[in-house]
Amino acid sequence: MKNSDFIDVDKPVDLTNCDREPIHLLGYTQSFGCFVALRFDWIIAYSSANTVDYFGAGSDEVIGSPLKTWIDAQTLHDIRSAFQASTITGRNERLFSRHIESTGVSVDLSIHHNGTFIIIEFEKITENRIPEDSFVRSMLSQFQRYANSQELIQNTAQYIQFLTGFDRVMVYQFLPDGAGEVIAEAKNEQVDSFLGLRYPASDIPKQARALYLKNLLRVIHDVDSDPVPILPEASDSEDSIDLSFSTLRAVSPIHIEYLKNMGVKASMSVSLIINGKLWGLIACHHYSPLVPSYFVRTELELFAEIFSLELSSRLMREREQESNRVRNVHNQIMASIGSEGSLISLLEKQFSTMRALVHCDGIAAIIDEDYRTDGTAISIDWVNQLTRYLNRQASSEVITIESLEKVLKNYDTGSEKVAGVLAIPVSKSPRDYLLFFRNAQTQTVNWAGNPEKPVSFGPNGSRLIPRSSFALWQQTHDDRCEHWTDVDIRSGDSLRVTLLEVIIRHFQERSDMQLQASRKHEVLISELNHRVRNILNLVNAIVMQTEQADRGLEDFVQILSGRMMALASAHDQLTASHWNNISFSQLLHTEIQAYAHQGNTIKFDGPNVSLKPDATTPVVLAIHELFTNAAKYGALSNSQKKGTVSISWSIDELRGMTISWRESGGPPVETPKREGFGMILIRNTIPHELAGDVDIEFAPDGVRATIRIPAKYLSDTSLPDTNTINDSTTENKPVSLPERVLVVEDSLVIALDLQKKLKAIGIRDVSVAGNLSAAAQQMKDKQPELLISDVHLGKVTTFDFVQKAVNLGIPSIIVTGYGDALTLPESLKNIPLLTKPVPDNVLLSTLRQLSEHR
């Protein structure tokens, strides 16, 4: 591989070349493992060129052949199970201490799906491999011994250095500007220390940082080892296989040269991710080839995830302590600040309290061109120029400046003493500020080499060469203040909120507040006018559409009054909920009050579902008209013989709500010859307003109606977790589901995934067992109505157990990674056989077939 393979020579050659380098599409692997990429039919489409070392056959013979040609049935079964687990978790799955029977090679395996191919990577198990004992527990047990986050970080570096044998282990933290600093180190005595050194952001390009978020561990075993091509070779990077999650992914030539310039032969990095962001790395260097076993690297990945959680917890705890201090200052200011006098006079009295919040050499406030200071501060002339600069920045953020010379024309730090400022905006128009000043402080920053020259260019000017010197390189600054930390900025932002509260309190007693209130009043009147007009238009439409023909005045008034009351009820409930979501069952409770006291039977049942405000009025009007129709003509109309109205609702496959209305016990029903406005409301309000569906049937024994409300009008927080499985290949026929299912599967990830899918279909009782003993006990305690079982649980098969279930009359499904290659006993030939990974539609289709034969 050459740098020119990945850098467009027609574009300018600078540091952005590193950011554009497609390091996940190199088309090569490292030589300490073997790589194969399979299509979904488990035929090998690509392989690394070193397959002969693993399978005893060259890549020409391996490519295009089924994977089962080269590995035994048990290993293939395990790979299939691991692949299914990886599609569920989205992570690489591992298999340890397996054997390739044809060559006798012992290997560890990694399995994942890259979006196009099933990727399987093999690593040989070496004779000097350390015992595969989990060390994570012993490392985690030490966490509580450390008093703070820095002590935790330092001791972790020492433990990993002891465990892995790397010559140097560093904890490398990313800084806000993208650069990194070594904040902890454990090393052999013979190597130099990098502790405290900084590295420019360009040392780790953007795409490398993105891969660190995807792959928690990256190992480079030997910088002098030739990379192994993936065959057949791709014509360009667009056709190359995505190796983002590959453990064997080859290394960028630029990075190889970078490591060589440092004298490093092998390296390993472990990502530290906090709150979804790359906080730092555990970086390991070795001065001879080295690759920890896949088992050790897997354990380190697990440790890194738990360590990141612990570190995040420690940092949050330390941040909480700082927040408590800020909160105390806030309470002190709010308790002691008065209301008499100008705003700047009130703030000036709090200067000493505020200076205790943010470390500074002086403080000032500029409000309405009035400037007050305490301690070291710049003159009003410089403040006027500073505010012009600040006014160009965001109006709701704390602004920090470490060198005023860089933002103020002709400013001289040496004569003015003040070097930096933390500015808190306290108003939007005109822009006023609270300013914290810091004096200049001579700073020396230690870099690993000159950060201004992280690369140089080759002889022809088109090849990037990483810097060759990593010796201590110091930068000294006399025009800067002490760095404003995240703690300073958070404290400033908290103070900004406090000041806003002070200002609001101040203006409440001033005429300016009255003016603002007047403007808000105008907005409220405008909004109220808009809402009232909408209501009046709706009322007018209801009045005009309510028929007067063949109807007396009293009847007309009663019908119109009922519709107005329904409309009022909807708005009362919206007002009571502050125009938030409304419980559908509560809405029904309110509507039936007019009918329940008459001795009628009104039943309703369904899950706790809430409607969004936009859906309330159409649903209330439709339900009201159904009740009105039932009271006049249907199940609620006979005073001698009481009828029944049953209302039920459920969440459908599209996560909408289906409402079922059923009347019984009333007089015989006939289809009306003419539809009145009430029936028009029922049929059209919900389709027109909510894009829902309404179906009404005038059955002789009572009116039946089905109403569907689309999912977008239901509150997401109230919906049950249906996770419905759609079956696009089978007719939407009802499935007679078993009440209890037993899943026998030794992979917990796959077992829980099957459990989730079965419950989503509608099966409430789904238990799982990871071994035959647990499965037999569960079957003894409560016999299932369906058994879904893997074939191999470790070294035992489940054939006898499945046969026992069949003898008991329990329908069964066998799930296996062997696929069609599995030979079933004659007595189990008729049992459905599904191949891992099991698609959702295949699972549902199989359940439907079993229900049809029950």
N, C-alpha and C positions, 0 to 999 in steps of 0.2 A: 504494500500500500504506500502511496505517496501523498504528500499534502495536496498536490495539484489534482489528485483524484476528487477532492471534495471542495476545492476553492475555485471559483470562477475567475480565471485570469483576466477576463474582460472588465471586471469590476475593480474599483480601488482596493488596494490591499491595506487593511488596517485592522483594529481589534474587532470590528464587527464581523470579520471573516470567521473568527472563532464561534461567534454566536450563530452564524449561518451554517456551520458544519453539521451535516446530518449524521450525528454519531450513533443514532439508532438504526441506521440503514447502511452500515459499513460492508455487509456481505461477507464478513469473516468472523471466525470465533477464535478464542484462545485455545491453546493446544492441550490443556489439561482435561479436556472432556470431548465427548462426541455429541453431535447435534443432528436431529432428524425433524423434518416438518411433514406432517401428514394432512391429507384431505380428510373430509368427514367420512369417507368410506374406508378409512384406516389404511390407505395406500400411501407409501412414502413418496412425496413429491420432491423434496430436497434433502440433502444431507451434507455434513461436513466431509472433507476429503479424507479423514482418518478413520473411516468405518472399519477398515481391515483390522485395526488394533482391538476392536470390540466384537465384531461379528464374524471375523475371518473372511470377509468379502469386501471388495472395493466398492466405491460409490456407484460405479456404472451398473453393478449387479444389484445393489441395494435399492437404488432409485427406481420407482415403478413397481416395486413388489409389495405385497401385504406385510404389515408389521409382524403378523403371527409367524411369518417364515423364519424370523430371526430370534424370537423369544418364545419361551414355553407358555402353555395355556394359563397357568396360575399367575405368572407375571403380567400377561396380557389382561387378565381379569382385574388385577390390582391397578393397572394403568387406567383401565376404563373407569373404575370406581374413583380413582384420583382425579381423572379428567372431569367427571361429573361434579365432584366436590369443588374443583377449581372454577367451574362455570357458575357455581352458586356463590362462592366467596369472592370471586374476582381476584384471587391471589394464586401464586404458584403453590402446587401441592407437592409433597416430597414422599419418596419411598426410599427406605434405607436398607442396606445389606441384602441386595438381591443378586442373583447369579444369572449370567447368560450361559445357558447349558451348552450351546454349540462350541464355545471357546473356553468356558470355565472362568471367565472374567467376573470378579465380584464388583458390583457397582452400586452407587447411590443415584437416584433419578429425581429430576424435576419435571413437572408436567403443568402446562398452562395453555390457554387459547389466546392468540394475539389478534383475534378478529377475523382472520382468514384461515389460519392453519392451527392444527394441534401440534404444539411444540413439545418435544421430549428431549431432555438432555441427560447424558450419562457421564458419570465421573467414576474413575477407577478408585477402588479402596486400596490404599497403600499399606505396606507391612508395618510402618511406624505409626499407624493411626492410634491415637489415644483412645482409651476406653470410652464408650458412648454413654457416659453417665451424665445426667442432667446437672448442670452447674447453676442453672438459673435460680433455683431455690436458695442455694447458699449465698449467691450474690444479693438476692432480694432481702435476705434476712439481716443484711448489714445496713440497710437503708436507715433504720431508726437510730442508729448510732451517731449519725452525723447531724450537727447542730444547725447547719444552714446549707443553702444551695451550693455555695462554692466548695465546701468541705465534701459534699456529696459528689460533685463533679470530679474533684481531684482524686478521691479514693476509687471512683469508678475507673478512671484512667489507669491507676495502678493495678486494679484487679484484672482488667482486660489484658494489660501488658503481661502479667504473670500467666494468665490462662493461655494466650495465643502464642507467646514467644516472640512477638514482633520487637524489633530493636527500639522502636519509639512508638508510643501511643499518645495522641494529642486530642484534646477536646477543643474544637475550633468553632467559635461563635460568630455568626454573621452580624455585622453592624448596620445601622440604618442606611448608610450610603452604599451598601453592597459589599464593602471590604470585609475581611475576616480577621479575627485575632485569636491567637492561641492562648486560652485562659487556663488550661491545665495540661500537665505533661507527666508521663512516666517513661523512663528510658534506661537503656544500658549505659554504663559509665563511659564506654568508649566513643559514644556519639555525642555530637554537639546538641546543645539545648536550643529549642525554638520558642520556649515559653516567653510570652509577651510580645512576640513578633506579629506584625500585621502583613496581610497579603492583599493586593488590590483586587477589586471585584472582577477584573478581567481574567484572573487566574482560574476562576470557575465560571465558564460561559453560561448563558441563560438556559440553553437546552440541556446542559448537564445538570443544572439545578432542578429542572423539570423532571428529569429521570430520577434524581435522588428522591423525589416525592413518590414516584411510582415503585421504584426498587429500593428497599431499605438498606440493602447491603450490596456493595460492589467490591470485587476482588480482582487484582491484577497480579498474576502469579510470577511472571518473569518478563521484564521489559526487553530482554534479548531474545526471547523465543519468537519464532516466526509465526504469524497468524495463519490459521487454517481456513482456506476458502470454502464457502458454501456453494455446492454444486447442484444444478448447473448455474454458472455465473450469470448474474443479471447484467443486462446491457447498460443500465443506468440506475441511479439511486431510486427512481420512482418504481422500478420493478423489483427492488431489493426487499427482502423479508424484514418486517418490523421486529427488531430485537429489543424493544423497550424493556420487556420483562425477562429477558434471557440472562441466565447466570454466567454464560460463557461468552457474551458479547465481546468482540474484539475492542481494542483501545485505539482512540484517535492517534494518528501519527504525531500530531502536535503535542498531545499529552505525554506520549511515550518519550519524546525528546525532552519535554519539561522534566520528567522524572529522572531521566539520564543526567541532565544538567545538575540535578540535586544529588546525584550519586545513589539514588534509590533503585533497588532491583525489583522489589515487590511492594505492593501497597494494598490496603483494604480500608474502605470507608463505610461507616454505619450512620444512617440518617437519624437525626433527632428532630422530630416533627412535633410542634406544639401549636394547638389550635388550628390545625390544618396548614401551617406554614413551616417552611424549612428554617428552624431555629439555629441549627448548627450541625456539625459532623463529629463523629469519633473517627479520627484519621490515624491510620497505622502505617508505619514505614519499616521496611526491612532492607538490609544491605546485601542480601543474597536471595535467590529464588525461594518462595514460600507460598503455600496455599493451605490454609486450614481445611480440615475435612468438611464435607457438606453438612454433616451433623452439627459440628461446632458452629458453623456459620448460621445454620437454622436456629440454634439456641441463642446466638448473638442477636439475630433479628427479633426474636421474642423478647429477649432482655431489653433491647433498645426501645421497643414499644412501651414496656412497663416502666423503664427508666424515664422515658419522655413524659409519661403520666405523672410519675413521682416528681420530676423536675418541675413540670407545669404546676403541680400542687404546691411545691415549695415556693415558686415564684409568685403564685397567686396569694399565698399566705403572707409573704413579705410585702406584696403590693397592698394587701388588705390592712396590714399594720400601718402602712403609709396613708391609706385612705382614712383610717380612724383618726390619724393625726390631723389630716386635712379637715375631716368632719368636725373635730373639736374646734379648730380655728373658725370654721364656718359658723358653728353655734355661738362661739364667743363674739364674733362680729355681729351676728343678728341680734344677740341679746344686749349688746352694749351700744349699738348705733342709735342715734337719736333721729328725730324728725324735724328739728328746728334748724334753720340755716340753709345755705346752698348745698348742692350735692357735693361739690369738690371740698367744701369745709368738712362735711361729714366723713368723706373718705380720708382726708388729711389726718383726722383724729385716730384713724385706724392704721396708719402707716406702720407703726411699730409692731402691731399684731400681724400684719401682712408680711413684714420682713422675716418674721419667724417661720412663715410658711415656705418661702422660696429663698434659698441662700443667695445673698446679693450684697453689693457694697453700697447701694443706694436705691431709692424708690422715688417715683414721681407720678403725678397725674396731670393730664391736660384735658380740660373740659370747658367747652365754649371759649377757647383761647385763653383760659385762665390756667396758669402753670404753677404747681406747688411741688416742692421737693423735700426730701429728707435723706441726708447722707450724700455720697458722691453722685453727681448727676451732670449731664451735659447742659449747655446754655440753651436759652429759648430759641436762638437763631438756628442751632443745630436741630432742635426739636421740630421746628417748622419744616425743615428739609426732611427730617426723619418721618414725620406724619404723612408727607406727600408720598414717600416710598411705601409706607404701611398701607395707605389708602388704596394702593394698586393690588394689595393682597386680599385673600378671602376675608370676608367681614365677620365670620363666626368662628375663626380659628385662632389659637394662640400662635404668635409668630416669634421665632427665635433668630437672632443674629449673633454670630460669634466674632465677626470682624466688621466694625462700622466703616472701616476704610474701604471695604469692598462695595458698599452701597451708598455712601455719602461722598460727594465730590469734594476734593481738597481736605478731607478730614485727616487729621494727624493724631494717631493714637498716643504717640510719645508726649505731646503737649497737653492733650485732653485727659489722659489717664484711662478714661472709660473706653473699653474695647467692645463690649457686647451688650445686648439688650434682649429681654423677654417682654414682648408687648401683648397686652390683653385688651382687645377691643371691648368697650363698654357701651357703645351705641352704634347705630348704623348711619344716621344722618342728623347732624354732622358727625363725623367719625371722631370719637374721643377714646383716649387710651389710658390705661394704667401701665407704667413702665418700671421694670426692674433692671438695674444696671450692674454690670460686673467690670472690674478693672482688668487691664491687660495682665496676662500671666504667661511668662516664658514657658513654652511647651516643647518637649522633645518626643517625637513619635518614632518608634523603632520599627523599621520595615525589613522584610526579608528580601533584600535587594532593592534597587531603585524602582519605586512604583511608577515613575514617569516613563520607564523603558521596560515594560513587561515583555516586549517582543522586539526582535530585529528582523531584517529582511535578508533573504538569500541573495546569491550573486546576481540572479536575473531579476530581482525585485518583485517576484511573484510568489515567493514562498516565505511563510512566516516561520521564524525560528524563536522559540521561547528564550527568555533571558537566561544567560549561563551563570550569572552570579547571584547567589542567595545570601551573601554575606550581610552582616548588619549594616543597614543604611539608615542614617538618622536625618530627620527633618526637624528644624528648630524654628519656632514661630514666636515673634515678639508683638504681633498686632492682634492677637486673639485672646479671648477670655476663656476661662474654664468651660469645658463642654457642657452645654445644656442637656441634661439627661432626660430619659423618658419620665422619670419621677418628677422632674421639674416641670415638664410640659403637662403631665396629668394634674399636678398641683395647681398650675396656672389655669387649666381648663376648669377645674373645680371652683377656683376662685372666680372665674368668669361667670359661672352659674350663680354663685353667691352674689356677685355684684349686680347681675340682672335682677335678682330678687330684691336687692336694696333699692335699685332704681325704680322698679315697679312700685314698691312701697312708697318711695319718695313722690313719684308722680301721681299717686292716688290722691294726694293732698294738694295737688297743684292744678292750675288751670289747663296746662298742657294735657293732663290726664282727662279733663273734662272734654277737651277737643277730640281726643282719641275715642272716648266713649261715645261721643256724638257720631263720629264716623262709623263706629261699629253698629250703632243704633240704626243708621241708614242702611247698612248692609243687612241687618236683621229684618228691617221693614221690607226691603226688596225681596228677601228670601221668603218672608211670610206672605207677601203679596203673590209671589209665584205659586206657592203651595195652595193658598186659598183659591186662586183662579183655577188650578187643576181640580180641586175638590168641587168647586161650583160647576165646572164643566161636566164632571161626572154626575153630580146631583141632577143637573138639568137634563142630561141624557136619560137618567133613570126615570125622571118625572115624565118626560115626553114619550118614552117608550112604554110606560105602564098603561095598558089598554083601559079605556073608559067605556067602550061599547059593551052593551049587555051587562052592565055592572052598576050597582047602586053606589051612591056617594060613600056610604059607610064602608062597603066592601073595598072601594077604590082607596079610601084613606087608610084602611087596615093594611092592604098589600103594600102601598107606598111607604107607610110608616115602618113596616117590617124591613123593607129594603134599606131605608135610611138608618134604622137601628143596627142592621148588619154592617153597614158601612162605618157607622160610629164605633161599633164594637172593634172592628179591625184597627181603627186609628187609636182607640183607647189603649189597646194592647201594644201597639207600636210606641205610643207615648210612654206607657209604663216600662217598656223595655229600653227606653232611650234610643229608639230606632235601631235596636240591635236584633239579633235573631229571636224568633218566637217559637216556642214548643208547639208542635202540631196537636198533641193530645190536650194541651191547655186551651188551645183555640177551640177544639171540639167541646171541652167542658163548658166554655162560655156560651157556645151556640145552643147547646141542648137544654139550657136552663128553662127556656120557654116551654119545653115539652116534657121534661122529666117529671114535673109535679103532677101531670095528668094521669099517672099510672101506666104510661107506656113503657115498653121494654126497649131500651136503647143500649146496644152493646158495641163496644169498640176495643180493638186490640192491635198492638203493633209496637215496634221498637221506639226508643226515645229519639225522635228526629226533630230538628228545628228548621223552620223556614226562614229564608232571608227576607228582609223588609219588603223588597219589590214583589214578592210572591204573596204577601199576606192578603191584600185586598181582593185579587182575583179568586183565591182559594176560598176566602170567607163568603164572597158573593155566590159562588157555585154551590158550596155546602148549604148555605141558607136557602137557596132556591130548591135544593133537593128536599130539605126538611119541610119547606112550605108546601111543596107538591105532595109529600107524604102525608102532611096534616090535612090537606084538602081532599085528596083523592085516594091516597094509598094506605099504608100500614098503620098510620097514626090517625086515621080519619074516623074510625068506628068507635063510638063512645061505649058501646055495649061489649064488644069483643075486642080486646086490646091486641094490636099487632106488634111486630118486632122489626126494628131497624138494626142491622148489623153492619158495622164499619170496621174494616181491617186494612192495614197498610203494611208494606214491606219494601225493602231495598232491592231493586232488580239488578241484573248483570251489568248495566251501564251506570250503576250507582245513582240512578234516579229513584223516585218513590212512586209506587203503584198503590192507588187507593181503591178498595173494593167496597161498593155500596150494595147491600142486599136487603130487600123488604120481604116480609112474609106475614101471614095472618090477617091481612087486610081484605077488602072487597076485591072481586075479580078485576083484573086490569085489562084495558083495551088500548090499543095504539090511538093516540089523539088524532082527530081529523085535521086539526089546525094547531100549530105550535104557537103558544103565546110568548111574550117577552121573557118570562121566567125560564122556559125551556131553551130559548135562544141564548140566554145568559149561560145556562149550564153547558150547552154544546159549544159555545164560541169564546167565552171569556178566557179560559185557560189556553186553548190553542192560539188565540190572537195575542194575549198579553205575555204568555210564558213559552210559546212554541211547544206546548204539551199536547196530549191526546185525551179525548173524551169519547167513550163508547157507551150508549144507553140502549137497553133492551126492555121493552114493555112485555115481560113474560106474564102469563095469566095469573100466576101465584104471587107476583110482586115485581116492582121495578128493580132492575139491576143496572148498575153503572160501574164503569171502570175508568179511573182518571189517572193519568201519568204525569208527574211533575219532573222535568229534566233535572239532572244532577246539579247544574250551575245555580239553581235556586234553593239548594239545601246547604245547610251549614256543614263544612268539612269536618269540624270537630265533633259533630254529633253522629256522623255516619259510622256504622260498624265496619270493621276491617274485613270486607268481603273478599277482596283479592280474587275475584271471580275468574275462572279459567274459561276462555272463549274457545269453542270448538268450531273451526271454520269448515271442517270436512264432513261433519255429521249433522243431520237434521236436528232442529231444536226441539227434540222430544223429551218429555219428562223422564227422569231416571229414578228408578226405585233404589234408593241408597240404603246401605246397611247402617244400623245405628252405632255399631262398634267395630273398629278395625284394629288389628294388631299388625304393626310393621316390625319385621325382624331384619336388622341391618347393622353391621358392625361399624360403619362410618357414621359418626354422630351428625356430621354436617348433612349427609344425604338423608339420614333418617328424619331429621328435623325438617328438611325441605319437603319430603313426602308428607309429613304430618301437616305442615302448613297448607300444602296443596289440597289435601283431602278435607281439611276443615273448611277451606275456602269453597269447596264444592257444596258443602252442607252437612258433612259428617261431623257430629259433635264430639264423639268419643273416639279419639285416635291415640292409642298407646304405642310406645316403641320399646324394643328390647335389643340389646347389643350382643347377646349370647344365647345359646340354647337353654341354659338353666333359667335365665330370667324369662325367656319366652314361654317355657313350659309352666312356670309358676303363674304367669299372667293368664295363660289359657285355663289353668286349673281354677284360679280365683274367679274369673268371669269369661265365659266362652265368647270369642268374637264371632261376628257374622261374616267377616272377611279377613283373610290372611294375605299379606303381601310380604314376601320373603326373598332375601338374597340367597344365593346358593352356597357360597363359601364364607364362613365366619372364621377367619384365621385359617387353621389347619383342618377344620371339620366342615362337613357339608350338612345341609338342612333337609336332604331328601326324606329321611325317615320322619322328621318332624312334620314336613308338608304332607306326607302320606297319612300320618295320624290325623291331621286336620281334615283331609279328604274323607277318611273313614268316619269321621264325626259329622260329615255333611257340611263342612265349612268351605264355601267357595274360596279358591286360592289363586294368587298371581305370583309367578316367579320373576324376579328381576335379577339380571346378571350382566357382568361385563364381558362374558364369553360370547354373547350373541348366538348366532346360529351354530357356532362350533360346539356348543354345549350339548352333550348327549343325555337326555332325560331317561329315567327308568320307564319301562313300558307302562306301568300303572299310572304315570303322571303325564303321559303323552298329550292328553286333552286339556291340560292346564295352560292358560295363557302364559307365554314366555316373552318378556319385554327386555330389550337390550339397553344397558346404560349408555349415555344418559337418557332418561325417559322423557320425551316431549310431553307437554301438558295435554295436547289434543289426543295423543295416543293413550294416555292414562284415562282420560274421560271417556274415550271411545270404548276402551276395555271394560270399564265399569258399566257402561250402557249395555254392552253385549252380555255381561254377566247378569244384569238385572232382567234382560229379556228371557233368559233361560232359567230363571228361578221359579 
